[in-house]
Amino acid sequence: MKLYYKAVDDKIKADYNKQMRQIDNILQEEKNRVNEEVKLQMKKETIEIEKTEKNRDKVLKLKEESFQSNSKASACLIQALEVMHEEVKDILTRNLKTNLNEIEDHKSRELQKCLGKYYNRFERVQYKLQQWMNAAEAALLTGSSLFPHNSRMKISTSLCTFSYPPQEVTKTNSEP
């Protein structure tokens, strides 16, 4: 039973670690995607600015504004992704703890059932042993035997000693 629950615990923890790695990978992929989108957006805006504006100072100023706004948007998106990432990690951690607690409760209930069965068996064996000891005590007090073959064996043994005289005694009687 112990090995079974250890295997279940290990499986749950392995799944948890796998999900955490997947979530970390997804976060990294999404951050990379946001950064790529920001770069593309900045290139598009730069091309558009250069097409429409001829004044070099104004072009630089508009490029800087574009860079600032895209950087802020990127930072906001990445922050939102990180917040969602942390929320998902918290949910997974709570689920892990809940699952491990449920398994521990189930294990405790199973153990209690087994202990209850063994205790009941022990009680029955103890009761039968007590009955047997009481019967043996009563038999000793009354002089009877618990086992019928014991009394027959005693009788037959005692009859054998009376019916056959020892060999040495016979030899002494035959020699005058």
C-alpha positions as protocol buffer text, in pm:
chain_id: "A"
residue {
  index: 1
  type: MET
  ca { x: 0 y: 0 z: 0 }
}
residue {
  index: 2
  type: LYS
  ca { x: 285 y: 233 z: 88 }
}
residue {
  index: 3
  type: LEU
  ca { x: 454 y: 182 z: -250 }
}
residue {
  index: 4
  type: TYR
  ca { x: 127 y: 244 z: -434 }
}
residue {
  index: 5
  type: TYR
  ca { x: 71 y: 580 z: -265 }
}
residue {
  index: 6
  type: LYS
  ca { x: 436 y: 678 z: -311 }
}
residue {
  index: 7
  type: ALA
  ca { x: 401 y: 604 z: -684 }
}
residue {
  index: 8
  type: VAL
  ca { x: 83 y: 813 z: -700 }
}
residue {
  index: 9
  type: ASP
  ca { x: 255 y: 1100 z: -515 }
}
residue {
  index: 10
  type: ASP
  ca { x: 552 y: 1082 z: -749 }
}
residue {
  index: 11
  type: LYS
  ca { x: 325 y: 1080 z: -1055 }
}
residue {
  index: 12
  type: ILE
  ca { x: 132 y: 1386 z: -934 }
}
residue {
  index: 13
  type: LYS
  ca { x: 453 y: 1574 z: -854 }
}
residue {
  index: 14
  type: ALA
  ca { x: 603 y: 1482 z: -1193 }
}
residue {
  index: 15
  type: ASP
  ca { x: 288 y: 1607 z: -1368 }
}
residue {
  index: 16
  type: TYR
  ca { x: 301 y: 1927 z: -1164 }
}
residue {
  index: 17
  type: ASN
  ca { x: 665 y: 1987 z: -1259 }
}
residue {
  index: 18
  type: LYS
  ca { x: 588 y: 1915 z: -1624 }
}
residue {
  index: 19
  type: GLN
  ca { x: 299 y: 2165 z: -1622 }
}
residue {
  index: 20
  type: MET
  ca { x: 517 y: 2427 z: -1454 }
}
residue {
  index: 21
  type: ARG
  ca { x: 785 y: 2384 z: -1721 }
}
residue {
  index: 22
  type: GLN
  ca { x: 519 y: 2412 z: -1992 }
}
residue {
  index: 23
  type: ILE
  ca { x: 384 y: 2731 z: -1837 }
}
residue {
  index: 24
  type: ASP
  ca { x: 736 y: 2878 z: -1816 }
}
residue {
  index: 25
  type: ASN
  ca { x: 795 y: 2786 z: -2181 }
}
residue {
  index: 26
  type: ILE
  ca { x: 464 y: 2940 z: -2286 }
}
residue {
  index: 27
  type: LEU
  ca { x: 550 y: 3262 z: -2101 }
}
residue {
  index: 28
  type: GLN
  ca { x: 887 y: 3281 z: -2274 }
}
residue {
  index: 29
  type: GLU
  ca { x: 730 y: 3213 z: -2615 }
}
residue {
  index: 30
  type: GLU
  ca { x: 468 y: 3482 z: -2560 }
}
residue {
  index: 31
  type: LYS
  ca { x: 731 y: 3734 z: -2449 }
}
residue {
  index: 32
  type: ASN
  ca { x: 930 y: 3660 z: -2762 }
}
residue {
  index: 33
  type: ARG
  ca { x: 616 y: 3695 z: -2974 }
}
residue {
  index: 34
  type: VAL
  ca { x: 535 y: 4033 z: -2815 }
}
residue {
  index: 35
  type: ASN
  ca { x: 890 y: 4155 z: -2874 }
}
residue {
  index: 36
  type: GLU
  ca { x: 875 y: 4044 z: -3238 }
}
residue {
  index: 37
  type: GLU
  ca { x: 538 y: 4216 z: -3286 }
}
residue {
  index: 38
  type: VAL
  ca { x: 675 y: 4536 z: -3133 }
}
residue {
  index: 39
  type: LYS
  ca { x: 976 y: 4528 z: -3366 }
}
residue {
  index: 40
  type: LEU
  ca { x: 749 y: 4476 z: -3668 }
}
residue {
  index: 41
  type: GLN
  ca { x: 520 y: 4756 z: -3556 }
}
residue {
  index: 42
  type: MET
  ca { x: 814 y: 4991 z: -3508 }
}
residue {
  index: 43
  type: LYS
  ca { x: 948 y: 4908 z: -3856 }
}
residue {
  index: 44
  type: LYS
  ca { x: 606 y: 4974 z: -4011 }
}
residue {
  index: 45
  type: GLU
  ca { x: 573 y: 5303 z: -3827 }
}
residue {
  index: 46
  type: THR
  ca { x: 927 y: 5406 z: -3920 }
}
residue {
  index: 47
  type: ILE
  ca { x: 860 y: 5335 z: -4287 }
}
residue {
  index: 48
  type: GLU
  ca { x: 533 y: 5528 z: -4269 }
}
residue {
  index: 49
  type: ILE
  ca { x: 699 y: 5821 z: -4092 }
}
residue {
  index: 50
  type: GLU
  ca { x: 979 y: 5837 z: -4347 }
}
residue {
  index: 51
  type: LYS
  ca { x: 726 y: 5832 z: -4633 }
}
residue {
  index: 52
  type: THR
  ca { x: 512 y: 6111 z: -4495 }
}
residue {
  index: 53
  type: GLU
  ca { x: 766 y: 6342 z: -4330 }
}
residue {
  index: 54
  type: LYS
  ca { x: 1051 y: 6514 z: -4501 }
}
residue {
  index: 55
  type: ASN
  ca { x: 1178 y: 6720 z: -4208 }
}
residue {
  index: 56
  type: ARG
  ca { x: 1465 y: 6527 z: -4048 }
}
residue {
  index: 57
  type: ASP
  ca { x: 1406 y: 6664 z: -3696 }
}
residue {
  index: 58
  type: LYS
  ca { x: 1038 y: 6579 z: -3712 }
}
residue {
  index: 59
  type: VAL
  ca { x: 1121 y: 6226 z: -3839 }
}
residue {
  index: 60
  type: LEU
  ca { x: 1355 y: 6168 z: -3543 }
}
residue {
  index: 61
  type: LYS
  ca { x: 1097 y: 6304 z: -3300 }
}
residue {
  index: 62
  type: LEU
  ca { x: 820 y: 6081 z: -3443 }
}
residue {
  index: 63
  type: LYS
  ca { x: 1047 y: 5776 z: -3440 }
}
residue {
  index: 64
  type: GLU
  ca { x: 1128 y: 5843 z: -3074 }
}
residue {
  index: 65
  type: GLU
  ca { x: 758 y: 5877 z: -2990 }
}
residue {
  index: 66
  type: SER
  ca { x: 686 y: 5555 z: -3177 }
}
residue {
  index: 67
  type: PHE
  ca { x: 964 y: 5378 z: -2991 }
}
residue {
  index: 68
  type: GLN
  ca { x: 838 y: 5507 z: -2654 }
}
residue {
  index: 69
  type: SER
  ca { x: 476 y: 5411 z: -2717 }
}
residue {
  index: 70
  type: ASN
  ca { x: 569 y: 5066 z: -2849 }
}
residue {
  index: 71
  type: SER
  ca { x: 805 y: 5009 z: -2556 }
}
residue {
  index: 72
  type: LYS
  ca { x: 528 y: 5101 z: -2310 }
}
residue {
  index: 73
  type: ALA
  ca { x: 282 y: 4873 z: -2489 }
}
residue {
  index: 74
  type: SER
  ca { x: 537 y: 4592 z: -2488 }
}
residue {
  index: 75
  type: ALA
  ca { x: 609 y: 4641 z: -2118 }
}
residue {
  index: 76
  type: CYS
  ca { x: 236 y: 4640 z: -2037 }
}
residue {
  index: 77
  type: LEU
  ca { x: 177 y: 4323 z: -2237 }
}
residue {
  index: 78
  type: ILE
  ca { x: 475 y: 4146 z: -2083 }
}
residue {
  index: 79
  type: GLN
  ca { x: 365 y: 4252 z: -1735 }
}
residue {
  index: 80
  type: ALA
  ca { x: 14 y: 4120 z: -1804 }
}
residue {
  index: 81
  type: LEU
  ca { x: 165 y: 3793 z: -1927 }
}
residue {
  index: 82
  type: GLU
  ca { x: 377 y: 3763 z: -1613 }
}
residue {
  index: 83
  type: VAL
  ca { x: 76 y: 3832 z: -1390 }
}
residue {
  index: 84
  type: MET
  ca { x: -123 y: 3562 z: -1570 }
}
residue {
  index: 85
  type: HIS
  ca { x: 178 y: 3331 z: -1546 }
}
residue {
  index: 86
  type: GLU
  ca { x: 196 y: 3380 z: -1168 }
}
residue {
  index: 87
  type: GLU
  ca { x: -180 y: 3328 z: -1132 }
}
residue {
  index: 88
  type: VAL
  ca { x: -161 y: 3000 z: -1323 }
}
residue {
  index: 89
  type: LYS
  ca { x: 137 y: 2889 z: -1114 }
}
residue {
  index: 90
  type: ASP
  ca { x: -56 y: 2969 z: -795 }
}
residue {
  index: 91
  type: ILE
  ca { x: -357 y: 2772 z: -918 }
}
residue {
  index: 92
  type: LEU
  ca { x: -137 y: 2473 z: -1006 }
}
residue {
  index: 93
  type: THR
  ca { x: 37 y: 2489 z: -669 }
}
residue {
  index: 94
  type: ARG
  ca { x: -297 y: 2499 z: -485 }
}
residue {
  index: 95
  type: ASN
  ca { x: -421 y: 2207 z: -696 }
}
residue {
  index: 96
  type: LEU
  ca { x: -105 y: 2012 z: -616 }
}
residue {
  index: 97
  type: LYS
  ca { x: -149 y: 2071 z: -243 }
}
residue {
  index: 98
  type: THR
  ca { x: -518 y: 1979 z: -264 }
}
residue {
  index: 99
  type: ASN
  ca { x: -442 y: 1660 z: -457 }
}
residue {
  index: 100
  type: LEU
  ca { x: -166 y: 1556 z: -218 }
}
residue {
  index: 101
  type: ASN
  ca { x: -391 y: 1624 z: 82 }
}
residue {
  index: 102
  type: GLU
  ca { x: -672 y: 1420 z: -74 }
}
residue {
  index: 103
  type: ILE
  ca { x: -434 y: 1133 z: -139 }
}
residue {
  index: 104
  type: GLU
  ca { x: -306 y: 1151 z: 218 }
}
residue {
  index: 105
  type: ASP
  ca { x: -667 y: 1145 z: 347 }
}
residue {
  index: 106
  type: HIS
  ca { x: -749 y: 849 z: 124 }
}
residue {
  index: 107
  type: LYS
  ca { x: -434 y: 673 z: 243 }
}
residue {
  index: 108
  type: SER
  ca { x: -533 y: 736 z: 606 }
}
residue {
  index: 109
  type: ARG
  ca { x: -883 y: 599 z: 547 }
}
residue {
  index: 110
  type: GLU
  ca { x: -741 y: 288 z: 378 }
}
residue {
  index: 111
  type: LEU
  ca { x: -498 y: 239 z: 664 }
}
residue {
  index: 112
  type: GLN
  ca { x: -779 y: 276 z: 918 }
}
residue {
  index: 113
  type: LYS
  ca { x: -984 y: 15 z: 730 }
}
residue {
  index: 114
  type: CYS
  ca { x: -692 y: -227 z: 728 }
}
residue {
  index: 115
  type: LEU
  ca { x: -617 y: -165 z: 1093 }
}
residue {
  index: 116
  type: GLY
  ca { x: -986 y: -216 z: 1174 }
}
residue {
  index: 117
  type: LYS
  ca { x: -988 y: -551 z: 993 }
}
residue {
  index: 118
  type: TYR
  ca { x: -669 y: -663 z: 1166 }
}
residue {
  index: 119
  type: TYR
  ca { x: -796 y: -546 z: 1501 }
}
residue {
  index: 120
  type: ASN
  ca { x: -1121 y: -741 z: 1454 }
}
residue {
  index: 121
  type: ARG
  ca { x: -925 y: -1052 z: 1358 }
}
residue {
  index: 122
  type: PHE
  ca { x: -697 y: -1003 z: 1655 }
}
residue {
  index: 123
  type: GLU
  ca { x: -998 y: -969 z: 1885 }
}
residue {
  index: 124
  type: ARG
  ca { x: -1149 y: -1294 z: 1749 }
}
residue {
  index: 125
  type: VAL
  ca { x: -820 y: -1482 z: 1790 }
}
residue {
  index: 126
  type: GLN
  ca { x: -774 y: -1339 z: 2137 }
}
residue {
  index: 127
  type: TYR
  ca { x: -1131 y: -1440 z: 2231 }
}
residue {
  index: 128
  type: LYS
  ca { x: -1080 y: -1797 z: 2101 }
}
residue {
  index: 129
  type: LEU
  ca { x: -747 y: -1822 z: 2280 }
}
residue {
  index: 130
  type: GLN
  ca { x: -908 y: -1704 z: 2602 }
}
residue {
  index: 131
  type: GLN
  ca { x: -1185 y: -1964 z: 2563 }
}
residue {
  index: 132
  type: TRP
  ca { x: -927 y: -2235 z: 2502 }
}
residue {
  index: 133
  type: MET
  ca { x: -724 y: -2126 z: 2806 }
}
residue {
  index: 134
  type: ASN
  ca { x: -1039 y: -2122 z: 3022 }
}
residue {
  index: 135
  type: ALA
  ca { x: -1129 y: -2472 z: 2901 }
}
residue {
  index: 136
  type: ALA
  ca { x: -774 y: -2596 z: 2971 }
}
residue {
  index: 137
  type: GLU
  ca { x: -784 y: -2446 z: 3319 }
}
residue {
  index: 138
  type: ALA
  ca { x: -1121 y: -2605 z: 3388 }
}
residue {
  index: 139
  type: ALA
  ca { x: -993 y: -2940 z: 3261 }
}
residue {
  index: 140
  type: LEU
  ca { x: -692 y: -2923 z: 3492 }
}
residue {
  index: 141
  type: LEU
  ca { x: -911 y: -2839 z: 3789 }
}
residue {
  index: 142
  type: THR
  ca { x: -1154 y: -3123 z: 3723 }
}
residue {
  index: 143
  type: GLY
  ca { x: -882 y: -3369 z: 3629 }
}
residue {
  index: 144
  type: SER
  ca { x: -1021 y: -3438 z: 3287 }
}
residue {
  index: 145
  type: SER
  ca { x: -834 y: -3384 z: 2966 }
}
residue {
  index: 146
  type: LEU
  ca { x: -910 y: -3155 z: 2679 }
}
residue {
  index: 147
  type: PHE
  ca { x: -787 y: -3417 z: 2438 }
}
residue {
  index: 148
  type: PRO
  ca { x: -956 y: -3759 z: 2445 }
}
residue {
  index: 149
  type: HIS
  ca { x: -653 y: -3940 z: 2303 }
}
residue {
  index: 150
  type: ASN
  ca { x: -440 y: -3829 z: 2598 }
}
residue {
  index: 151
  type: SER
  ca { x: -652 y: -4022 z: 2846 }
}
residue {
  index: 152
  type: ARG
  ca { x: -649 y: -4335 z: 2626 }
}
residue {
  index: 153
  type: MET
  ca { x: -276 y: -4312 z: 2587 }
}
residue {
  index: 154
  type: LYS
  ca { x: -230 y: -4292 z: 2962 }
}
residue {
  index: 155
  type: ILE
  ca { x: -452 y: -4594 z: 3014 }
}
residue {
  index: 156
  type: SER
  ca { x: -284 y: -4801 z: 2746 }
}
residue {
  index: 157
  type: THR
  ca { x: 60 y: -4708 z: 2876 }
}
residue {
  index: 158
  type: SER
  ca { x: -32 y: -4810 z: 3225 }
}
residue {
  index: 159
  type: LEU
  ca { x: -179 y: -5142 z: 3102 }
}
residue {
  index: 160
  type: CYS
  ca { x: 144 y: -5222 z: 2915 }
}
residue {
  index: 161
  type: THR
  ca { x: 348 y: -5188 z: 3229 }
}
residue {
  index: 162
  type: PHE
  ca { x: 123 y: -5428 z: 3417 }
}
residue {
  index: 163
  type: SER
  ca { x: 90 y: -5697 z: 3153 }
}
residue {
  index: 164
  type: TYR
  ca { x: 455 y: -5759 z: 3067 }
}
residue {
  index: 165
  type: PRO
  ca { x: 710 y: -5816 z: 3337 }
}
residue {
  index: 166
  type: PRO
  ca { x: 1056 y: -5678 z: 3275 }
}
residue {
  index: 167
  type: GLN
  ca { x: 1305 y: -5913 z: 3101 }
}
residue {
  index: 168
  type: GLU
  ca { x: 1562 y: -5910 z: 3381 }
}
residue {
  index: 169
  type: VAL
  ca { x: 1315 y: -6034 z: 3637 }
}
residue {
  index: 170
  type: THR
  ca { x: 1224 y: -6335 z: 3421 }
}
residue {
  index: 171
  type: LYS
  ca { x: 1589 y: -6442 z: 3381 }
}
residue {
  index: 172
  type: THR
  ca { x: 1650 y: -6435 z: 3750 }
}
residue {
  index: 173
  type: ASN
  ca { x: 1349 y: -6657 z: 3816 }
}
residue {
  index: 174
  type: SER
  ca { x: 1450 y: -6924 z: 3563 }
}
residue {
  index: 175
  type: GLU
  ca { x: 1803 y: -6973 z: 3703 }
}
residue {
  index: 176
  type: PRO
  ca { x: 1817 y: -7174 z: 4027 }
}
